[in-house]
Amino acid sequence: MIKFINYQPSKNAEVMKLPVRAAYKCMRLLKEKDGLTIGLDDDGTNYKAYEALLFHALEVGYSWEGKEMPWKEEDMVNIMDQCFTEFMEMLPEFFGKKEEVTEPKKIVRKGTEPEKK
């Protein structure tokens, strides 16, 4: 699933739709690359964790769309300034509700089929 956040880089600039995919891979990158976590008991004061999560979510979102990521990590504070609530509201949609989780589906993408023996 890809969601989009709206971002206007400057007052006179056109509003851009940025692709976001904040799933498991982003949480893992957040921990491995940034040494940060966002847990259920987080009081919301670890702002760098949210910025890093957005950065990884944008990286994965652009990748899924087959596009190059144009943003740098230092851009996240400006994007979050406009999109924090929008981003936070969409996060639960990437993980689903506990009662909806069933047996994982096998997804095979073209070119990644298992070798036949």
ABEGO torsion letter per residue (X at the ends): XBBBBBBBABAABBBBBBBBBBBAAAAAAAAAAAGBBBBAABAGABAAAAAAAAAAAAAAAAAAAGBBBABBAAAAAAAAAAAAAAAAAAAAAAAEBAAABBBBBBBBBBGABBBBX
